[in-house]
Amino acid sequence: MALIHILDRIASPTVSYALLALAAWQFNTYSKTWTYSSLLVLSVFFVKTVATAIIKENKLNKLGSRAPSLRTWTPFNVLFIIKAIYLVVNHRAHEFWWGNFTAASEGRKEAQWTVETIAMGDRLVLTADDENMKAILATQFGSYGKGPQFRKEWKDFLGLSIFTTDGELWHDARQLLRPQFIKDRVSDLQTFEAHVQVLLPLLAGSGNGATVRADDLFFRYTLDAATDFLLGGSVNSLHQPNSDFAEAFTTVQHVQGLIARAGPLQGLVPKKKFKAGLKVLNTFIDKYIDQALALSPEELEKRTKSDEGYTFLHAIASYTRNRAVLRDQIVAVLLAGRDTTAVTLSWLFYELSKNPKVVSKLRQEISTHVGLSTDRTPSYSDLKNMRYLQHTLNEILRLYPVVPYNVRVALEDTTLPHGGGPDGSEPIAVLKDTPVGYSTLVMQRRPDVYPAASADFPHYLEFVPERWDTWQPKHWQYVPFNGGPRICIGQQFALTEMAYTVVRILQRFERIEERGDGFPGMRTDIVLQPAKGVYVAFFEGEKA
């Protein structure tokens, strides 16, 4: 098997060497000196490449074991990359992941949840093993990070933000942002409420029971709330469905997702719309940065200490006047702030449209704690005391984690604790700069992490919030907000916005009916969203 790995590594440079050597030889009749010099340089480079491949394989053998290796019939294993891109573009990325683990498990006694491949000469490891995810995110945190290649791929969009950096840069970004999420601000709920009041009539559609596309409305709602909270000015996309900013933001995300997955073929991804979208995004945000930097440090401090006039941008501008830092962190938090809540609400109301009993139980709990009159808004304590609501959010995040696939890069020669060797029980060797992809979606849908279906525990693929009354997952088998030092700093903010929005919607509407054509499919540009939309109808309850 080691020989196969070496051949996989040197296949691409071997073909390149042969083609370049042949081209150089064509000049032999014109200049023998130039031809022989070129062949010498090419040969030295080729020998060095082969030697490096052998050295890497020897280092891997000494460092640990290997995971099951996946190969295709194509040269350089290029079909592996092409298949990944094809399935992502067609909103079938989950098939790629499940297919790899299924293929790796063939002929083995137990299912394998970590695999590897060498494509275009580079090694890639994929895992849905909770022990490996724990190592990547926590116990071996210093050995894994975003890495320079990730920063290069994402720099135009997210810059040097909390989502792209490692080490001191990441620590500084987290220290800058974390204080803005550690306390409950009354103004946060007021911001949600202002935009909920625009959202509710749109959910009602043209009349009671009219079909609406809920996911589109939720994305516009969370974008409006996020820009309001972050910048102090909303893009008002609920009022303006064809908002240039909203369209640009969506386009940039889509193309960025393709770039990130294309690997060595990312140069083939068209970027014209990506660059145009970035220009719209940057122009919009720059306007607010200009306004914030025009304030004196004293004015910024005054606004930060008060709920009145507070914005996220003002808070971080009181710590740094660096425009690039402000822009990068704002875009990163905007991405998380919009998408986390929007996709979770979209999946939740898709499931609620099929589960009227859950809707009824939620309304009963809301009636007990807040009442069903839309004149009464929930407080922070109200939301935290609604146990069934919390279980419902846990359940939707279990089935539909916001970021289904993620990646880290080995920052040094290291290992993963599980998945190597003949029976998958040995540590896996991982050399520096090796990308390791991990999937919370697959891990949280693995049949072996759940009890067998019974009267006390419904089938793990069913949406049943009641399971949380008596069951708790093991910590690293439920990580919808990641874990370890990089755990999402906006987790509680997002959960609060989700809970508040659900309460306000169900205070007004007593029934939700599915109007789509079955399961909408899973699109994964960056976050997990319904591919074909969530078409539902909302029916108003009697006025309390």
N, C-alpha and C positions, 0 to 999 in steps of 0.2 A: 504493500500500500504506500510506503514511503516513496518508492520509485514513481508511482502514479502522481503523487503530490508534486514531486520535483518536475515531472513532465508538464503538469498543469501550469506550474510557475514559469517554465522557460518556453512554453509553446509560442506565446505572443512575440517575445524578443527573437526567437529563432526564425520565425517567418519574416519579421522586420529585417533581421540580419541578412537573410537570403535574398530578399528583394533589393536591399540597398547594395549588397555585394554585386549582384547581377547588374544593377545600374552602373556601378563604378567600373565594372569590367568592360562596359560598352565604350568607355573612353580610352581603352588600352591602346588603340591604334593612334590616338592623338597625343597621349602623354603617359608613358609608362610610369614615370615618377609619381604623377598625381594619382594614378590608379593604384599603384602598390602602397602609397602612403594612406590612401583612403581605406584600402582593404586592411592595412595594419591597424588603423584606428578602430575600424568596425570590429575586427577580430578581438582586439584587446577589450573593447566594451562588451562584446558577447561573452568572452571567457569570464570576465568579471561578473556578468549577470548570472551565468551558470554557477559560478563559485558561490555567489551570494545566496542563490536558491538552495544549494546544498547545505550551506552554513545554517540557513534558517530552519531547514528540516531537521538538522542535527540538534539545534537548540531546542526545537519543539519536542523532540524525542527525549531529551534530557530533562525538560521542564515539567512534562506531564504527559497525559494520554491525549487521544484525539476523539472528537465526537464522530458519530456516523457521517460519512462524507457523501455528498450528493454530486452526481455528474450527469451531464447530458451527452447526446451523441454528437453535438456540434463542436467544432474547433474552438479552443479557448474557453469552452463552457459558456459561450456567449448566449445560448438559448436561455440560460438561467436568468440573465439580466433582461433579455427581450420579453420573456414570459412575465417577469415581475412588472415591467412597465405596462405591458398589454393589459394585465389584470387590474392594475391600479387605475388606468385610464377608463376601463370599463366597470369600475366600481366593484371589483371582485378580488380585492387584495386579500381578503380573508381566505379565499380559496388557495392562494399562493402559500400562505403560512400553514394552513391545515394540510395541504398537499405535501409540503416538505416534511412535516412531522410524521404523516402517515407513511410516506415512502421510507423514511428512516426507521420506522418501527417494523417494517416487513421482515419476517423471519426471526424476530426477537420475542422473548417471552413477555416483556413489558413494553409499554408505550414509551417512545423516546421523545423528550421535549427539548432537546438541544441538538442542532445539526450544524454542519459546516460545509463550505464549498470553496473552490478556488476558481474565480471567474476573471478572465482577462489578466491572469497572473497574480491577482490579489486574493487573499483569504478573507472570508466573511463567516462569522458565527451568528446563528439565530437561536434564540432560546425563549421558552415559555415556562421554564423551570423556576419555581419560587425561590429555591435555594440560590440559584445563580442571580436572580434579580435582587435578592437581599445582599449578595456580595457586591454587585455592581453599584447599588444605590446606598449601601450602608457600611457593611463590615470591611469592604475593600474599596471604600469611597475614594481614597487617594490614588488608587491604581487605575481608575476609570474616569473619563471626563468627556467633554465635547470634542476636544482636539482641534488642531489647526485646520484640517480639511473641512470640518463642519462650519467653522467660523468663516472660511473662505466662501463656502456655498451659500451661507445665509447672511453674509455681511451687508449686502445691498438692502435687504429687507429689515433685519433685526439688529444690524450693527454690532457693537460690542455691548450687548445688553445682558441681563441676567440669564437669558436663555441660551446664549452662545459662548459664554466665557468660562474659564476655569481659574483655579488658584486665587490670587490676590484680586484680580479684576472681578471675578465672580463674587468674592466675599464683600468687596466694596459695594457692588451693585445690590447685593442682598441687604447689607446694612443700611443702604440708602432707602430702599423700598419698604423694608419690614415694618418700621414704625407706623406707616400709613395704614396698616391692616390689623394692628393689635388692639384697637379699641372700637367699641360700637358707637358710631356717631348717629345722632338723631337725623342729621342732614342726609345720611345715606338712605334711610327709609323715605325721607321726603323726596329725594331724587327719584327713587323707584316709583313712588306714588304719582308723581307728576307725569311720568311716562306710561304708567299703568292706565291712567285716565284716558290717554289717547288710544292705548291698545284695546281696551274692553269693547268699545263700539265697533272696532274693526273685526274683532272675533265674532261679533254678532252678525257681521256681513250685511247683506241687503235686507235681511229679515230673520226672525226667529227660526232657527233650523237651516239657514242657508249654508251652502258648502263654502268653506274658506281653506286657504293653504296656510295652516298654522305655523309651519316651520319658517316660512318666509316672514311672517309677522313677528315671530320670536327673534329672528336675527336682526330685524330692523329695530325692534324694541330694545334689545340689549346693546345694539350699536348706539342708539340715542342715549340710553342711560350711561353707557361707558364713556362716551365723549363728554357728556355733561359732567360726570363725576371727575374725570381726568383733567378736562380743559376748562370747565366752566361754561361751555357752549356746546349745545347738541347739534348734530348734523340734521336732526329732524327728518329722518328717513321714513318714519311712519306717516308723516304729512306728505313727503315727497318720495314715492316709491322708486323713482328713477334717479335717485341721488348719485351724482358723479362719484362722491367719496365712497359710498357703499359699494358701487360697482367696481371701482378701482381696487378697493381693499379685497374683495372677493377674487378678482382676477389675479392679483399679486399672490394671494395664498395658493391658488390653484397651480400656477406656474411654478412657484417655489416648491410645492410638493413634488412636482415632476422632476425638477432639477435635483432634489435631494435623493430621489430613488433611482435616477438614471446612472449613477456611478460613473464609470469611464465614458459613457455615452452622453453625458449631460451637455456636451457642446452641441449636440444635435437638437436640443430643445429650443424652439423659437422663443425669443425674449422681447419682441417688439411691444406686445401688449403689457408685458411685465414692466418694462421701463416706463411706458406711458402711465401705467397705474401708480408706480412709485412716485412719479412727478406730481400727480394729483394728491397723493397721500402726504408727501413732504410739504407741498405748498400750503395745504390746509393746516397742518400741525405747526409749521413755522410761524404762521400768523399769531397763534396763541403763545408760542415761545417768546416772540417779540414783545407781546403785551406783558408777560410775566417778568422778563428781564428789564422792562422799563420801570418796574417798581423798585423802590429802594429796599435794602435789607430790612429796615424797620417796618415798612409797610407789609413785606412778605411775612415777617414774624407775627405781626398783628393778625393777619388773615389766617395764618396757620393755627393760632391759638383759639380761634373762634369758629363756631359752626357756620356763622354768617359769612358768605363770600369765600368759604374754603373750597379749594380744588386740590387735587392730587399734584398738579403741576406746580402750584404755588408752594406746596409743602417741600417738594424736592428741589425747587429753585432756591429755597432758602438755605440749602446745603451746598449747591454747586451752581456756578454761572456758565458752565461748559455747555454750549449749544448741542454738541454731538451727544453728550451724555444724556441731556434732557430728551432729545429726540428719540434716541435708541430705547431708553427705558419706557417712555410713553407708548411707543409703538408696541413694545413687548407686552406691556400690561393691557393695552387695548386689545391685542390679539387674544390674550387669555380672558380678559374681562367680557368681551363680546361672545366668544365662541363657547366657553365652558357652560355658561348659563343657557345660551340659545340651543345648543344641541341637546342638552339634558332635558330642557322643557319640551323640545320637539319629540324626543323619544318617549317622554313621560305621557304626553297627551295622545300620542299614538297608542300606547298601551292602555291608557284610561278609556279611550274610545272603544276598546274591546272588552273592558272589565268594569261594567257598571256597578258591581258590588263594591269595588275599591272606591269609586267616586262617591257612592253613598256613605261609606264609612268615613271618608275624608270630610265630607260635609257635616256629618254628625259631630266629628271632633272639632271642626271649625265652629259649629253652632255652640258647642259647650264652652269653648275658650274665648271666642270673640263675638259670636252671633253671626247671622247670615245677612244682616243689613250692611249694605255697601257704605253706609255712613260711618261705620266703626272700622278703623284700620288696626291691624295687629301691631303690637309692640315687640321688641326683642324678646322679652320674657314670654309673651304669648307663643311666639314661634318655637322657642326652645322647649316649651312645655307640651307641644303637640307631638306625642310619641309616635303615633301612627303615621303622621306626615314625615317625620324623620326616617322611619322605616321604609316608607315609600320611596324617598329619595335614595336611601341606601340600595334599595332593590334595583332601581333604574340604573344607578351607577355600577352595580354589579354586572348587569347584562350589557350595558352600553358605556364602558369607560370612555371618558372624553378623548384621551389620546391613546388610540388602540395600539400603535406601534411607535417605538422610540429607539434611539441608538446612543451608544456610548463608544468611545475609542479607548483602547488600552494606552495609558500614558507611560507605561513601563512594561517590561517583561513580567507577566503575572500568570494567574490561573483563574479558572472558574471551578467552584467546588464539586460540581456534579455533572454527570452526563458522558464521561469519557470511558474508554475501555470496552471490552466485549459485552459487559452487562450494564454499562451506563452508570456505574457507581464510583468511578475514579475521577479525580480532578482533570480538567481540560487545560492544556497548555495554550497560552495566549501571548503572542509576542507584541511588543510595542507597536502602536499605530494600527493594530487590527481592529476593525469595526465590529461591534457586537450589537446586533439588533435584538430587542426584546418586546414581547407582546403581552400587554395586560388583557387585551380582549381574549386571546387564546387561553391564557392562564386562568382567567376568571370563568371560562367556559369548559375547562377540562373536567371530564366526568369523574376522574379519580380524586378530586379535591373535595367532593361532596358526599354526604351520606346517601345510601340507596334510597330511591323514592319510596315513600310510605305515607300513611295517613297523617303522620306528624311532620313529614318533610316532603312537600311537593317536588316534582321533577325539577332539576336544577335549571333547565332552560325555560321554565314557566315564570311569568311575572306574578309573584305572590308575596306582597310585603309582609304578610303574617308570619312568614318563616323566621323573620328577625325577632319575633316575640320570644323564641326559645333557642335560637341558634345564633352563633357568632362565628365568622370565618377566622381561620388562623391569620395572624397579622399580615404576613407576606403573601397570602393568597387573596387579598383584597386590597388593591392599591390604586384606586381610581385617581388619586391626586399624587401619585408617586410616593416615595418614602425616603427616609434618611435625611441628610443635611439639605438636599434639594427638594424636600417636600414642598408642595405648592404653598406659598406664603399667603395667597388670596383665597385659600380653601374656605374659611369661615365666611368671608365676604360673599363668595359665590353661592354657598349653601343658604345664606340669609336671603340673597336676592331671589334664588329659586323658590324658597319656602314662602316668602312674602308674595311673590307673583302667583303661586298656586292658590294661596288663600284668597287673594283678591279676585281671581278668576272664578273660583268655586263658590264664593259668596254670591256671585251674580248668576252663574250658570249651574243648573242642577243635573244636566245630562249632556253627554258628549257622544256623538255617533260617528262611526267610521264611514268615510265616503270614498276611500281610495281603492285601488285594485290589489288588495293584499299587502304582503310585506313590502316596504318601499325600497329595500336594498340598502347596502352600507357604502357610502362614499367616504373616502379617507384621504383628502388632500393633506390635511394636517390633523384635523379632529374627525371624530366619527359622527357623520350626519346622515340623515335619510336621503338616499340617492334620488328617489323619485318624488320626494315631497311627502308631507303629512296632510292629507285632505280629510277634514272632519267637519262636523256641524255642531254648534253649541246651542243648547236650548235653555232659555232663561227660566229661573225659578220664580215663585211668587214673591212679590215684594214683601220684605219683612216689616 
